Amino acid sequence: MPSPPTVVFVHGAWHTPECWTKVIPRLEAQNYRCATVRLASTLGNPAATFGDDVAAVQAVIKEHTSQGRNVLVVGHSYGGAVSSTAIKGLTKPAGDNTETPGTGYVVGLMLITTTFIKTGSSFGACINGSQTETGGVSVDAANGWMVVDGNPRDIFYNDLSIEEAAEWGAKLQKQAIAVLVDETGYAGWKDVPVWFLAAKQDHIIAYESQKQWCQAAIAEGANVKVLELDSSHSPFLSQPVETTNFIQGAILALS
């Protein structure tokens, strides 16, 4: 029986790895190995590219696969598109049952409140038309940013208390906009088993769109297991136990 995979967490736009702090300790308490990625496009450089974000994810994945550990990548929202693209070339080819000592692979992908990015497309194109009427996000094209100018609670954290939502809203970072229109995505979700967490109360990416994307991916032959939660766009904050249990289920299925 293979060892449990390392879980590599990839945050979404405007966020940082800190958003996983309610989930990772729960997994580590069960002796699961976890790692996080900080996306380049949230580091204050408007020139950051989608490729920079992909490279950041690949670097963390390779830290573990180079030591013979398999990896489960968990990506939220925009981070799901980055994750799907980043696993290109890091999975074991279909039908390859050989074992190479000291070499690990990406063996699974978890997508949280996101889309299934298409090869040769961008995250922005893939979510076009899926946004809810909540609004609160605008483009500052002159300076290269995608801006949260609404109440973060209304957009990301509508099932958190006003106080906690304000705390998380204060942690949001500048988000380079160029990464959202870069057409170098890769449908890595076709290469490995996928676990998808859909949020019924999502105020930025419509729940109905999430359901439709899952159905379309399955129709294209993807192996997708879906969990629906009555949560906001950020179930790892509002429903960390349920989110952790879903991740643990994926770990066990891959072990």
Secondary structure per residue as TSV (DSSP state, phi and psi in degrees):
chain	resnum	aa	ss	phi	psi
A	1	M	-	360.0	128.4
A	2	P	-	-67.6	154.8
A	3	S	-	-69.0	155.7
A	4	P	-	-59.0	141.1
A	5	P	-	-71.3	152.3
A	6	T	E	-67.7	139.9
A	7	V	E	-100.9	117.5
A	8	V	E	-103.4	119.4
A	9	F	E	-99.2	132.2
A	10	V	E	-123.7	114.6
A	11	H	-	-74.9	169.9
A	12	G	-	-95.0	-171.8
A	13	A	T	-60.3	146.0
A	14	W	T	69.6	-14.7
A	15	H	-	-96.4	179.4
A	16	T	-	-135.1	172.8
A	17	P	G	-59.3	-16.5
A	18	E	G	-60.5	-22.1
A	19	C	G	-65.1	-14.6
A	20	W	G	-93.4	7.7
A	21	T	T	-69.6	-12.1
A	22	K	T	-91.2	-13.9
A	23	V	T	-103.1	-48.3
A	24	I	H	-57.6	-46.5
A	25	P	H	-59.3	-33.0
A	26	R	H	-66.2	-38.6
A	27	L	H	-73.2	-42.1
A	28	E	H	-65.1	-29.3
A	29	A	T	-65.1	-20.2
A	30	Q	T	-101.9	15.9
A	31	N	T	69.1	26.4
A	32	Y	-	-89.8	138.7
A	33	R	-	-82.4	130.9
A	34	C	E	-128.1	151.9
A	35	A	E	-146.0	152.4
A	36	T	E	-122.7	159.3
A	37	V	E	-120.6	140.1
A	38	R	-	-105.9	118.1
A	39	L	-	-74.4	136.2
A	40	A	G	-60.9	-30.8
A	41	S	G	-72.8	-3.6
A	42	T	G	-111.1	14.2
A	43	L	S	-99.0	12.6
A	44	G	S	90.9	10.6
A	45	N	-	-111.0	108.9
A	46	P	T	-67.8	-12.8
A	47	A	T	-87.8	-1.4
A	48	A	-	-59.7	141.4
A	49	T	-	-109.6	164.9
A	50	F	H	-58.4	-39.1
A	51	G	H	-61.2	-35.0
A	52	D	H	-64.0	-41.6
A	53	D	H	-66.2	-42.8
A	54	V	H	-60.8	-43.5
A	55	A	H	-63.0	-36.8
A	56	A	H	-63.4	-41.3
A	57	V	H	-67.9	-45.0
A	58	Q	H	-61.3	-36.7
A	59	A	H	-61.9	-42.5
A	60	V	H	-70.6	-41.1
A	61	I	H	-56.7	-46.7
A	62	K	H	-68.7	-25.3
A	63	E	H	-57.5	-31.4
A	64	H	H	-97.4	-43.4
A	65	T	H	-65.0	-29.3
A	66	S	T	-69.9	-15.0
A	67	Q	T	-104.1	13.6
A	68	G	T	85.6	10.4
A	69	R	-	-96.1	135.5
A	70	N	-	-76.7	161.5
A	71	V	E	-134.6	137.7
A	72	L	E	-108.4	122.3
A	73	V	E	-99.1	129.5
A	74	V	E	-114.8	116.6
A	75	G	E	-122.8	135.0
A	76	H	E	-106.3	130.6
A	77	S	T	52.8	-123.8
A	78	Y	H	-54.9	-35.0
A	79	G	H	-62.5	-22.4
A	80	G	H	-68.5	-38.9
A	81	A	H	-66.9	-40.7
A	82	V	H	-62.8	-44.3
A	83	S	H	-61.9	-47.1
A	84	S	H	-58.6	-40.4
A	85	T	H	-72.5	-38.3
A	86	A	H	-67.2	-23.8
A	87	I	T	-82.4	-1.4
A	88	K	T	-56.9	125.5
A	89	G	T	81.5	-2.3
A	90	L	-	-110.8	5.7
A	91	T	S	-102.1	161.7
A	92	K	-	-81.5	132.4
A	93	P	-	-57.2	143.4
A	94	A	T	-55.7	132.5
A	95	G	T	86.2	-5.4
A	96	D	-	-86.3	107.7
A	97	N	-	-104.7	10.4
A	98	T	-	-74.9	153.7
A	99	E	-	-116.1	125.5
A	100	T	-	-110.0	111.1
A	101	P	T	-54.4	135.6
A	102	G	T	80.6	6.1
A	103	T	-	-122.2	125.5
A	104	G	-	-111.1	171.8
A	105	Y	-	-139.3	160.8
A	106	V	E	-75.7	121.6
A	107	V	E	-113.1	-8.2
A	108	G	E	-162.0	160.4
A	109	L	E	-138.0	128.8
A	110	M	E	-113.0	127.7
A	111	L	E	-113.1	127.3
A	112	I	E	-115.8	119.8
A	113	T	S	42.6	61.4
A	114	T	-	-146.2	-166.0
A	115	T	-	-115.2	175.4
A	116	F	-	-103.0	98.8
A	117	I	-	-64.7	142.9
A	118	K	-	-92.2	148.5
A	119	T	T	-62.9	129.1
A	120	G	T	81.5	11.7
A	121	S	-	-119.0	179.1
A	122	S	-	-116.1	161.3
A	123	F	H	-62.0	-42.3
A	124	G	H	-59.6	-42.3
A	125	A	H	-67.4	-37.6
A	126	C	H	-72.1	-27.0
A	127	I	H	-98.4	0.1
A	128	N	T	-56.2	127.5
A	129	G	T	90.2	-6.1
A	130	S	-	-96.1	-11.3
A	131	Q	B	-67.1	144.3
A	132	T	-	-79.1	178.8
A	133	E	T	-86.6	7.2
A	134	T	T	-62.5	-40.1
A	135	G	-	71.7	-151.5
A	136	G	-	91.9	1.5
A	137	V	E	-127.6	133.6
A	138	S	E	-138.8	171.4
A	139	V	E	-107.3	128.2
A	140	D	E	-107.2	76.9
A	141	A	T	-62.9	-34.1
A	142	A	T	-61.5	-32.3
A	143	N	T	-109.9	-3.7
A	144	G	T	85.1	24.5
A	145	W	E	-118.3	150.4
A	146	M	E	-99.3	124.5
A	147	V	E	-112.8	133.8
A	148	V	E	-89.1	103.9
A	149	D	-	-112.1	5.9
A	150	G	S	-103.6	-173.1
A	151	N	-	-76.3	117.6
A	152	P	H	-55.2	-31.2
A	153	R	H	-63.8	-40.3
A	154	D	H	-66.1	-27.1
A	155	I	H	-93.8	-52.5
A	156	F	T	-107.9	-29.8
A	157	Y	-	-128.9	38.4
A	158	N	T	-67.5	-7.5
A	159	D	T	-112.1	15.9
A	160	L	S	-99.9	162.1
A	161	S	-	-64.6	159.3
A	162	I	H	-57.6	-40.3
A	163	E	H	-67.7	-47.1
A	164	E	H	-68.8	-38.9
A	165	A	H	-60.4	-38.5
A	166	A	H	-64.5	-37.8
A	167	E	H	-63.0	-44.8
A	168	W	H	-71.5	-36.1
A	169	G	H	-61.5	-34.5
A	170	A	T	-69.8	-16.7
A	171	K	T	-90.3	-6.9
A	172	L	-	-63.1	144.6
A	173	Q	-	-108.0	167.5
A	174	K	-	-65.8	143.1
A	175	Q	E	-121.7	117.4
A	176	A	E	-63.7	132.3
A	177	I	S	-83.9	-24.7
A	178	A	G	-58.8	-31.6
A	179	V	G	-65.6	-23.5
A	180	L	G	-79.6	-14.9
A	181	V	T	-116.8	2.9
A	182	D	-	-69.9	125.6
A	183	E	-	-97.2	49.8
A	184	T	-	-119.7	26.1
A	185	G	-	-65.8	159.4
A	186	Y	-	-137.1	134.9
A	187	A	-	-81.9	65.9
A	188	G	G	-64.7	-17.4
A	189	W	G	-65.8	-10.4
A	190	K	G	-85.8	-12.5
A	191	D	T	-97.0	-18.1
A	192	V	S	-142.7	163.5
A	193	P	-	-61.8	144.8
A	194	V	E	-123.2	138.3
A	195	W	E	-114.2	128.1
A	196	F	E	-120.4	126.3
A	197	L	E	-105.3	113.2
A	198	A	E	-102.1	142.5
A	199	A	E	-112.8	120.5
A	200	K	T	-72.8	-23.1
A	201	Q	T	-110.5	27.8
A	202	D	-	-66.0	128.0
A	203	H	S	-102.2	5.7
A	204	I	S	-124.3	-39.9
A	205	I	B	-118.2	112.6
A	206	A	-	-56.9	136.5
A	207	Y	H	-56.3	-41.3
A	208	E	H	-60.9	-36.9
A	209	S	H	-66.9	-41.3
A	210	Q	H	-58.9	-43.9
A	211	K	H	-62.4	-44.7
A	212	Q	H	-63.6	-39.6
A	213	W	H	-64.7	-40.0
A	214	C	H	-62.1	-45.6
A	215	Q	H	-61.9	-40.5
A	216	A	H	-67.1	-40.0
A	217	A	H	-64.7	-42.5
A	218	I	H	-63.2	-39.5
A	219	A	H	-63.9	-26.7
A	220	E	T	-85.9	2.4
A	221	G	T	101.2	3.8
A	222	A	-	-71.8	148.4
A	223	N	-	-95.0	98.2
A	224	V	E	-123.1	125.5
A	225	K	E	-107.1	127.0
A	226	V	E	-112.2	134.3
A	227	L	E	-119.1	128.6
A	228	E	E	-107.4	129.0
A	229	L	E	-120.1	147.1
A	230	D	S	-84.0	69.5
A	231	S	-	-134.4	174.9
A	232	S	-	-78.6	-169.6
A	233	H	S	-65.4	-12.9
A	234	S	-	-124.1	66.6
A	235	P	H	-64.8	-22.5
A	236	F	H	-68.6	-16.7
A	237	L	H	-97.9	-42.1
A	238	S	H	-88.4	-27.8
A	239	Q	S	-135.0	62.8
A	240	P	H	-65.6	-32.1
A	241	V	H	-66.7	-47.5
A	242	E	H	-64.2	-39.5
A	243	T	H	-64.9	-44.8
A	244	T	H	-61.8	-42.7
A	245	N	H	-62.1	-37.3
A	246	F	H	-66.1	-42.1
A	247	I	H	-64.3	-43.1
A	248	Q	H	-61.9	-37.8
A	249	G	H	-60.9	-39.3
A	250	A	H	-66.5	-42.5
A	251	I	H	-58.1	-47.9
A	252	L	H	-64.2	-37.5
A	253	A	H	-66.0	-26.5
A	254	L	H	-97.3	-0.1
A	255	S	-	-99.6	360.0
